[in-house]
Amino acid sequence: MILLLFIVILMVAGVLAWIVADQSPVLARWISLAALFANLLLTIFIWFNNPVVDSPNPWIAQFSVSWIPSFGISFSLALDGLSLLMLMLTFFLGIFAVLISWKEIQERVGFFHFNLLWVLAGITGVFLTMDLFLFYFFWEVMLIPMYFLIGIWGHENRRYAAYKFFIFTQASGLLMLLAILSLYFIHGGQTGFFTFDYFQLLKTTMDASTARWLMLGFLAAFIVKLPVVPFHTWLPDAHSQAPTAGSLILAGLLLKTGAYGLIRFVIPLFPTAALELAPYAMLLGVIGILYGAILAFAQTDLKRLVAYTSVSHMGFVILGVFAFNELAMQGVVMQMITHGISTGALFILAGALYERIHTRDITSMGGFWAKAPFMGTVGLVFVLASLGLPGLGNFVAEFLTLIGTWQSAPVLTIFATIGIVAATAYSLRIMQKVFLGKAPDKMIPDLSLREKFILVPMIVSIIWLGLFPQPVMNTVKKLIINQISNEQIITSNAVNPDEKINGIK
């Protein structure tokens, strides 16, 4: 029942915060904060008492009750190492999303926290559900509250950004729904048992052409959410117009649902089709790494700059996923976590600067380190994390990914490595334009105690992940071995099992 509790706590707290906000907006904020703290403590407790480390079973906990039995729909939840790490990241960043909006959001406070907690509940459901109908339900639960967060509390072009976000994600999500329904009917036709259960659908057999089409339906939703070039154009607009908490949730969590979908659904459900697609997917990943880095360097809007860095960093995710290699997949999981922390922190800093100087134009900034040294120090840490400095978590993620992909596609790995050099250019440009140079005449307040309470734990986290990444790797090791890196699973349904594609068996 603890798995169901994760979702119920957030949904109930969201409704409660909306109700009490008219009498006490502060109470609405504290309710939201308490719900996320409770969930975070539960995940930490599970992590420290993880029975999977010494067990052959990769699943930590499972919960399933029949929901609509006539259609084979069940309320099925399961937790493994990957889900556990993603939930910890969700509640960790969710707490900071509430704190960073404490002063920024002053209108319709209750409805804001309702939407914030419900988008987090949707994300939690995506990371837990093992019923594909339920998965699609939670996929949509994420969409609508985020649309409101951008459209109501965003900046000057918020409606355009919200519509664009909605259209991209809704259209791609409908393609995934068609693929889910097709898989449902194919499995039912073969077995006489119609179900949306993930574990049952894993056993579905289909010809190569059908598998390709169904995989593309799932892939459409995941690569748009990731996002992969050329399906990324909604992201810079959404990030630049969203409130700070919205940008934090978008960069830190919503993008990760796309990566999670690739690992959890695309590879296990369609191993042969994914194998055939691997060279092209990895090529798109490299294009995204380089294209995102170039576009980031060209931006003058600070939030758009950071948004394009996400496009670049997420290129490493799709590169590593389709490398079919244990080291690369370890790097992907680390990238999901470290990118969420480091890029989320950069958006928090961008929001803090906007609150002080009311502009996102970096050409109007400069010399802020002299006026706000603590902010400059924090900015330096996360800029160095973004460029992959050894000792910080992002370096571990990108290094493992590149080492793993070298075994599958050395030429693409070389080009991906060039992207790290480009990351150095755009990261140092942030420091140069924002914090260095002549100090402004106007006084810039340094970070407040509340902002320090947000950013200092994020600094500790990114350093800890850089120095001690092994606990994270141990948490997902069995999942990667059992579902991703086992060549027998991938090649058993292949048309030509002995065929090698780009060096991948």
Residue pairs with C-beta under 8 A, 6 or more apart in sequence:
1 63
2 42
2 46
2 61
3 61
3 62
3 63
3 77
3 78
3 79
3 128
4 63
4 75
4 77
5 42
6 39
6 42
6 43
6 87
6 124
6 128
7 121
7 124
7 125
7 128
9 35
9 38
9 39
10 35
10 36
10 39
10 117
10 118
10 120
10 121
10 124
11 117
11 118
11 121
12 35
13 31
13 32
13 34
13 35
13 117
14 32
14 113
14 114
14 115
14 116
14 117
14 118
14 121
15 114
16 31
17 28
17 29
17 31
17 32
17 110
17 113
17 114
17 117
18 28
18 110
18 111
18 113
18 114
19 110
20 27
20 28
20 31
20 110
21 27
21 28
21 109
21 110
21 111
21 113
22 110
25 109
25 110
28 109
28 110
28 113
29 98
29 102
29 109
29 113
31 113
32 98
32 113
32 116
32 117
33 95
33 98
33 99
35 117
36 91
36 94
36 95
36 98
36 117
36 120
37 91
37 95
39 87
39 91
39 94
39 124
40 88
40 91
40 92
40 95
43 84
43 87
43 88
43 91
44 88
46 60
46 61
46 79
46 84
47 84
47 88
47 475
50 60
50 81
50 84
50 475
51 60
52 58
52 59
52 60
52 80
52 81
52 475
52 478
53 474
53 475
56 478
58 80
58 81
58 478
58 479
58 482
58 483
59 78
59 79
59 80
60 79
60 80
60 81
60 84
61 78
61 79
62 76
62 77
62 78
62 79
62 130
63 75
63 76
63 77
63 78
64 74
64 75
64 76
64 77
64 130
65 74
65 75
66 74
66 75
67 73
67 74
67 75
67 131
67 134
71 133
71 194
71 196
72 184
72 188
72 193
72 194
72 195
72 196
72 197
73 131
73 133
73 134
73 196
74 131
74 134
74 195
74 196
74 197
75 131
75 134
76 129
76 130
76 131
76 134
76 197
76 198
77 128
77 129
77 130
78 128
78 130
79 87
79 128
80 478
80 479
81 475
81 476
81 477
81 478
81 479
82 260
82 263
82 264
82 333
82 475
82 476
82 479
83 127
83 128
84 475
85 333
85 336
85 337
85 472
85 475
85 476
86 127
86 256
86 260
86 336
87 124
87 127
87 128
89 252
89 253
89 256
89 336
89 337
89 340
89 341
90 120
90 123
90 124
90 127
90 253
91 120
92 461
93 248
93 249
93 252
93 253
93 340
93 341
93 344
94 116
94 117
94 120
94 249
94 253
96 248
96 344
96 348
96 454
96 458
97 116
97 120
97 245
97 248
97 249
98 113
98 116
98 245
99 450
99 453
99 454
100 244
100 245
100 248
100 348
100 351
100 451
100 454
101 112
101 116
101 243
101 244
101 245
102 450
103 355
103 450
104 243
104 244
104 245
104 351
104 355
105 112
105 153
105 243
105 245
107 153
108 152
108 153
111 148
111 152
112 149
112 152
112 153
114 145
115 145
115 146
115 148
115 149
116 145
116 149
116 245
116 249
118 141
118 145
119 141
119 142
119 145
119 146
119 149
119 249
119 254
120 249
120 253
121 141
122 138
122 139
122 140
122 141
122 142
122 143
122 145
123 138
123 142
123 249
123 253
123 254
123 257
124 138
125 134
125 135
125 137
125 138
125 141
126 135
126 138
126 139
126 142
126 257
126 260
126 261
127 257
127 260
129 135
129 138
130 197
130 198
130 199
131 196
131 197
131 198
132 180
132 183
132 184
132 196
132 197
132 198
132 201
133 180
133 196
134 196
135 180
135 198
135 265
136 173
136 176
136 177
136 180
139 173
139 176
139 221
139 257
140 173
142 254
142 257
143 166
143 169
143 170
143 173
146 165
146 246
146 249
146 250
146 254
147 162
147 165
147 166
148 162
149 242
149 243
149 245
149 246
149 249
150 158
150 161
150 162
150 165
150 238
150 241
150 242
150 243
150 246
151 158
151 159
151 161
151 162
151 163
152 158
153 242
153 243
153 246
154 161
154 162
154 241
154 242
154 243
154 246
155 240
155 241
155 242
156 241
157 237
157 240
157 241
158 241
158 242
160 237
160 241
161 234
161 237
161 238
161 240
161 241
161 242
162 238
162 241
164 233
164 234
164 237
164 238
165 234
165 237
165 238
167 234
168 224
168 231
168 233
168 234
169 221
169 224
169 225
169 234
172 220
172 221
172 223
172 224
172 225
172 231
173 221
175 216
175 217
175 220
175 221
176 217
176 218
176 220
176 221
176 222
178 217
179 213
179 214
179 215
179 216
179 217
179 218
180 196
180 217
180 218
182 210
182 213
182 214
182 217
183 201
183 204
183 214
183 269
184 194
184 195
184 196
184 201
185 194
186 204
186 206
186 210
187 193
187 194
187 195
187 200
187 201
187 203
187 204
188 194
188 195
190 204
190 205
193 200
195 201
198 265
201 269
202 268
202 269
204 269
205 493
206 214
208 272
208 273
208 276
208 495
211 270
211 272
211 273
212 270
212 273
212 276
212 277
214 269
214 270
214 273
215 266
215 269
215 270
215 273
215 274
215 277
218 261
218 265
218 266
218 269
218 270
219 262
219 266
219 277
221 258
221 261
222 258
222 259
222 261
222 262
222 265
222 266
223 231
223 258
223 284
223 318
224 231
224 234
224 258
225 254
225 255
225 257
225 258
225 261
226 255
226 258
226 259
226 262
226 314
226 317
226 318
227 234
227 235
227 255
227 258
227 311
227 314
228 284
228 285
228 288
228 314
228 315
228 318
229 284
229 287
229 288
229 291
229 292
229 311
229 315
232 288
232 292
232 311
235 250
235 307
235 310
235 311
236 304
236 307
236 308
238 246
238 250
238 307
239 247
239 250
239 251
239 303
239 304
239 306
239 307
239 310
239 347
240 301
240 303
240 304
240 307
240 360
242 250
243 351
244 347
244 348
244 350
244 351
244 352
244 354
247 303
247 344
247 347
247 350
247 351
248 344
248 347
248 348
251 306
251 307
251 310
251 339
251 340
251 343
251 344
251 347
252 339
252 340
252 341
252 343
252 344
253 340
255 310
255 314
255 339
256 336
256 340
258 314
259 314
259 317
259 318
259 321
259 332
259 336
260 336
262 317
262 318
262 321
263 321
263 329
263 332
263 483
263 484
266 274
267 274
267 321
267 483
267 484
267 490
268 483
268 489
271 489
271 490
271 491
271 492
271 493
271 494
272 490
272 491
272 493
272 494
272 495
274 322
274 490
275 324
275 490
275 491
275 494
275 501
275 504
276 501
277 322
278 322
278 323
278 324
278 408
278 501
278 502
278 504
279 409
279 501
279 502
281 318
281 321
281 322
282 318
282 319
282 322
282 323
282 405
282 408
282 409
282 412
282 502
283 412
284 315
284 318
285 315
285 316
285 317
285 318
285 319
285 320
285 322
285 412
285 416
286 315
286 319
286 412
286 415
286 416
286 419
287 315
288 311
288 312
288 314
288 315
288 318
289 312
289 313
289 315
289 316
289 319
289 415
289 416
289 419
290 312
290 315
290 415
290 418
290 419
290 422
291 311
291 312
292 308
292 309
292 310
292 311
292 312
292 313
292 314
292 315
293 308
293 309
293 312
293 419
293 422
293 423
293 425
293 426
294 422
295 308
295 311
296 305
296 306
296 308
296 309
296 311
296 312
296 426
297 422
297 425
297 426
297 429
299 305
299 308
299 362
300 361
300 362
300 363
301 360
301 361
301 362
302 350
302 353
302 360
302 361
302 362
302 365
302 430
302 434
303 347
303 350
303 360
304 360
305 362
305 426
305 429
305 430
306 343
306 346
306 347
306 350
308 426
309 343
309 346
309 386
309 423
309 426
309 427
310 339
310 343
312 419
312 422
312 423
313 335
313 339
313 343
313 386
313 394
314 339
315 416
315 419
316 331
316 332
316 335
316 397
316 398
316 401
316 416
316 419
317 332
317 335
317 336
319 328
319 401
319 405
319 412
319 416
320 328
320 329
320 331
320 332
320 335
320 400
320 401
320 404
320 405
321 328
321 329
321 332
323 329
323 401
323 404
323 405
323 407
323 408
323 409
323 504
324 408
324 484
324 485
324 487
324 490
324 504
325 404
325 405
325 407
325 408
325 485
326 404
326 480
326 481
326 484
326 485
327 400
327 401
327 403
327 404
327 407
328 400
328 401
328 403
328 404
328 405
328 408
329 404
329 480
329 484
329 485
330 400
330 404
330 473
330 476
330 477
330 480
331 396
331 397
331 398
331 399
331 400
331 401
331 402
331 403
331 404
332 397
332 401
333 472
333 473
333 476
333 480
334 393
334 396
334 397
334 400
334 465
334 469
334 472
334 473
335 394
335 397
335 398
335 401
337 393
337 397
337 465
337 472
338 385
338 392
338 393
338 394
338 396
338 397
338 462
338 465
339 394
339 397
341 385
341 393
341 458
341 461
341 462
341 465
342 382
342 385
342 386
342 392
342 393
342 394
342 458
342 462
343 386
344 458
345 378
345 382
345 455
345 458
345 459
345 462
346 379
346 382
346 383
346 386
346 430
348 451
348 454
348 455
348 458
349 375
349 378
349 379
349 382
349 455
350 360
352 375
352 447
352 451
353 360
353 365
353 368
353 375
353 434
354 360
356 444
356 445
357 364
357 365
357 442
357 444
359 365
362 430
362 433
362 434
363 433
365 433
365 434
366 433
366 434
366 435
366 436
366 437
366 438
366 440
367 435
367 436
367 437
367 438
367 439
367 440
368 375
368 376
368 434
368 435
368 439
368 440
368 444
369 375
369 376
369 435
369 436
370 439
371 439
371 440
371 443
371 444
371 446
372 444
372 445
372 446
372 447
373 446
374 446
374 447
374 452
375 435
375 446
375 447
376 435
378 447
378 455
378 459
379 430
379 431
379 434
379 435
380 431
380 435
381 392
381 459
381 462
382 458
382 459
382 462
383 427
383 428
383 430
383 431
384 392
384 427
385 392
385 393
385 394
385 462
385 466
386 394
386 423
386 427
387 394
387 420
387 423
387 424
387 427
387 428
388 394
388 395
388 398
388 399
388 420
388 423
389 395
390 466
391 463
391 466
391 467
392 462
392 463
392 465
392 466
393 461
393 462
393 463
393 464
393 465
393 466
393 469
394 462
394 466
395 466
396 465
396 466
396 469
398 420
401 416
402 413
402 416
402 417
405 412
405 413
405 416
406 413
407 503
408 502
408 503
408 504
409 502
409 503
410 503
447 455
465 472
483 489
487 505
490 505
491 497
491 505
